[in-house]
Amino acid sequence: MNQQARVTERKTAPTEVLVVLPTFNECENLERIVAGVRHLGHDVLIVDDASPDGTGEIADRLAAADDGVRVLHRPRKLGLGSAYEDAFRIGLADGSALFVEMDADGSHLVKDLESIVDAARGCKGLAVGSRYIRGGEIVGWPPQRWLLSWAANVYCRILLGLRTHDCTSGYRCYTRELLLQIGLDEVLSQGYSFQIEMVHRTKRLGYPVVEVPIRFEDRVAGASKVSRGEVRRALWTVLRLSLKR
């Protein structure tokens, strides 16, 4: 973890499930998402990369009012993958058993959370909230964005020999045992390709990857953080991983 990062103190024993919410400029969405997760009784760890819009201050206020919410403040944007890695290390040290990745922009619905957690608990590996299996759907995307996402997943499946239909999904749950076996220090990706690499590493270790259908709703507030450059870096990372197979 970055030496300049700071995390709020834990005041209660951890729950079984830790939900990690990386944030950058999510002041319009964060409070609603945290409230939904906390209503289910799960711990929340917000990872804020010095959002200039006040997201970090909102996160601190939520943590001050609820012992089940903690905040990891990082000094600048350091990448989605590194945000999850830092949060997972904190959760592993605390003793959490199940680790959820969830977007803080409202595109991942709280109503799908328990089915993803239950699937991970049952398979003892990785459960992925999937937009591309029967029962899954995407709402609010233009056709070209859907095509790009679908094609990226086909690319990953072919190059890495994966059967998972939604390798790029950011709504998922890992078991503690799986994260310990993966070894977070060994993961190459720091950006959005982190999602793909973690599916790849799970498969190589022989752990199950199960897909749970979800309804993905495009954000209604704030702006997407996925740039064309980030997409190109993700595709290049997949090629590197395929060459190492």
C-alpha positions in Angstrom: 0.0 0.0 0.0 1.2 3.5 -0.8 3.0 5.0 2.2 1.0 8.2 2.0 -2.3 6.3 2.1 -4.3 6.4 5.4 -7.2 4.2 6.5 -9.7 5.0 9.2 -9.5 2.8 12.4 -11.6 -0.3 12.7 -13.8 0.0 15.8 -15.8 -3.3 15.5 -15.1 -6.9 14.6 -15.3 -7.5 10.9 -18.4 -9.0 9.3 -18.1 -12.1 7.0 -18.4 -9.9 3.8 -16.3 -6.9 3.0 -17.7 -4.7 0.1 -15.0 -2.5 -1.5 -16.1 0.7 -3.3 -13.3 2.5 -5.2 -14.2 6.1 -5.7 -13.1 9.1 -7.8 -15.6 11.9 -8.1 -18.6 10.0 -6.9 -20.2 12.6 -4.6 -23.6 12.2 -6.3 -23.8 8.4 -5.9 -21.7 7.3 -2.9 -24.1 7.8 0.0 -27.0 5.9 -1.7 -24.8 2.9 -2.5 -23.3 2.7 1.0 -26.7 2.9 2.5 -27.9 0.0 0.4 -24.9 -2.2 1.3 -25.1 -1.4 5.0 -28.8 -2.3 5.0 -27.7 -5.8 4.2 -25.3 -5.8 7.1 -22.0 -6.0 5.2 -18.9 -4.0 6.0 -17.9 -1.3 3.5 -14.4 -0.1 2.7 -14.4 3.0 0.5 -11.1 3.6 -1.4 -10.9 7.3 -2.5 -8.2 8.5 -4.7 -8.2 12.2 -3.6 -11.4 13.0 -5.4 -11.6 16.8 -5.9 -15.4 16.9 -5.8 -15.6 16.1 -2.1 -16.2 12.4 -2.3 -13.6 11.8 0.4 -15.3 14.1 2.8 -18.6 12.4 2.3 -16.9 9.1 2.9 -15.4 10.3 6.1 -18.8 11.5 7.3 -20.4 8.1 6.5 -17.6 6.4 8.4 -18.0 8.7 11.4 -21.7 7.8 11.6 -21.3 4.1 11.1 -18.7 1.8 12.5 -19.3 -0.6 9.6 -17.9 1.9 7.1 -14.2 2.6 6.7 -12.3 4.8 4.3 -8.9 4.4 2.7 -7.6 7.7 1.4 -4.9 7.5 -1.3 -2.9 10.6 -2.4 -3.8 10.4 -6.1 -5.4 8.3 -8.8 -3.4 5.0 -8.7 -5.6 2.7 -10.7 -8.6 0.5 -10.1 -6.6 -2.7 -9.7 -4.3 -1.2 -7.1 -7.4 0.2 -5.2 -8.7 -3.4 -4.9 -5.4 -4.8 -4.0 -4.9 -2.3 -1.1 -8.4 -2.9 0.1 -8.1 -6.7 -0.1 -4.9 -6.6 2.0 -6.7 -4.6 4.7 -9.6 -7.1 4.6 -7.3 -10.1 4.8 -5.5 -8.6 7.8 -8.8 -7.9 9.5 -10.0 -11.5 8.9 -12.8 -10.9 6.4 -14.0 -14.1 4.6 -15.6 -12.8 1.4 -14.5 -9.8 -0.7 -16.8 -8.0 -3.0 -15.9 -5.6 -5.8 -18.6 -3.2 -6.6 -18.8 0.1 -8.5 -19.8 3.2 -6.5 -21.6 4.8 -9.5 -24.9 3.0 -9.2 -24.5 0.7 -12.2 -24.2 -2.3 -9.9 -27.5 -2.9 -8.1 -27.6 -3.8 -4.4 -30.4 -6.3 -5.1 -27.9 -8.5 -7.0 -25.3 -8.5 -4.2 -26.6 -11.4 -2.1 -26.8 -13.8 -5.0 -23.2 -13.0 -5.9 -22.0 -13.5 -2.3 -24.0 -16.7 -2.0 -22.5 -18.1 -5.2 -18.9 -17.3 -4.0 -19.6 -18.9 -0.6 -21.0 -22.0 -2.3 -18.3 -22.5 -4.9 -15.4 -21.5 -2.7 -13.8 -19.6 -5.5 -14.9 -16.6 -7.6 -18.5 -15.5 -8.4 -18.9 -12.9 -11.2 -21.9 -10.8 -11.8 -22.5 -11.4 -15.5 -24.2 -9.2 -18.1 -23.7 -11.8 -20.8 -25.4 -15.0 -19.6 -29.1 -15.8 -19.6 -30.9 -13.5 -17.3 -28.2 -10.8 -17.4 -28.9 -7.5 -19.1 -27.4 -4.0 -19.8 -29.6 -0.9 -19.6 -28.6 2.5 -20.9 -25.7 1.7 -23.2 -25.6 2.7 -26.8 -25.0 -0.2 -29.3 -21.4 0.7 -30.0 -20.5 0.5 -26.3 -22.2 -2.8 -25.9 -20.4 -4.1 -29.0 -17.0 -3.0 -27.6 -17.6 -4.7 -24.3 -18.9 -7.9 -25.9 -15.9 -8.0 -28.3 -13.4 -7.4 -25.5 -14.8 -10.4 -23.6 -14.6 -12.6 -26.7 -11.0 -11.5 -27.2 -10.2 -12.4 -23.6 -11.9 -15.8 -23.8 -10.0 -16.7 -27.0 -6.5 -15.5 -26.0 -6.7 -16.8 -22.4 -8.8 -19.9 -23.0 -11.5 -18.8 -20.6 -15.1 -20.0 -20.4 -16.3 -17.0 -18.4 -18.6 -14.9 -20.5 -18.1 -11.6 -18.6 -14.4 -11.4 -17.8 -14.5 -7.6 -17.5 -17.3 -7.4 -15.0 -16.5 -5.3 -12.0 -19.2 -6.8 -9.8 -17.8 -10.0 -8.2 -16.9 -11.8 -5.0 -13.7 -13.7 -4.0 -13.2 -16.1 -1.1 -10.4 -15.4 1.3 -8.7 -18.7 0.4 -8.7 -17.7 -3.3 -7.1 -14.3 -2.7 -4.4 -15.9 -0.5 -3.6 -18.4 -3.2 -3.6 -15.8 -6.0 -1.0 -13.7 -4.2 -1.8 -10.0 -4.8 1.9 -9.1 -5.1 2.0 -11.2 -8.2 -0.8 -9.4 -10.1 0.5 -7.4 -13.0 -2.5 -5.2 -13.7 -3.2 -1.9 -12.0 -6.1 -0.6 -14.2 -9.3 -2.1 -15.5 -7.5 -5.2 -16.8 -7.2 -6.3 -13.2 -10.6 -7.8 -13.6 -9.5 -10.0 -16.5 -6.2 -11.0 -14.9 -8.0 -12.1 -11.7 -10.3 -14.4 -13.7 -7.3 -15.8 -15.5 -5.3 -16.4 -12.3 -8.3 -18.1 -10.7 -8.7 -20.5 -13.6 -5.0 -21.3 -13.6 -5.1 -22.1 -9.9 -8.0 -24.6 -10.5 -10.6 -22.6 -8.5 -14.2 -22.4 -9.9 -15.5 -19.3 -11.6 -19.3 -19.1 -11.5 -21.4 -16.5 -13.2 -24.5 -14.9 -11.7 -26.8 -12.9 -14.0 -27.1 -9.2 -13.1 -28.9 -6.2 -14.4 -26.3 -3.5 -15.2 -27.7 0.0 -15.4 -25.5 2.8 -16.8 -24.7 5.6 -14.4 -27.2 8.5 -14.3 -24.9 10.9 -12.3 -21.2 11.6 -12.8 -18.9 10.6 -15.6 -17.4 7.3 -16.6 -13.7 6.8 -15.8 -13.0 4.3 -18.6 -10.9 6.0 -21.3 -9.8 4.7 -24.7 -6.2 4.6 -23.4 -7.4 2.4 -20.5 -9.1 0.0 -23.0 -5.9 -0.2 -25.1 -3.8 -1.0 -22.0 -6.3 -3.7 -21.0 -6.1 -5.4 -24.4 -2.3 -5.2 -24.3 -2.3 -6.8 -20.9 -4.4 -9.7 -22.1 -1.9 -10.3 -24.9 1.0 -10.3 -22.4 -0.9 -12.8 -20.2 -1.6 -15.0 -23.2 2.1 -15.1 -24.2 3.0 -16.2 -20.6 0.6 -19.1 -20.7 
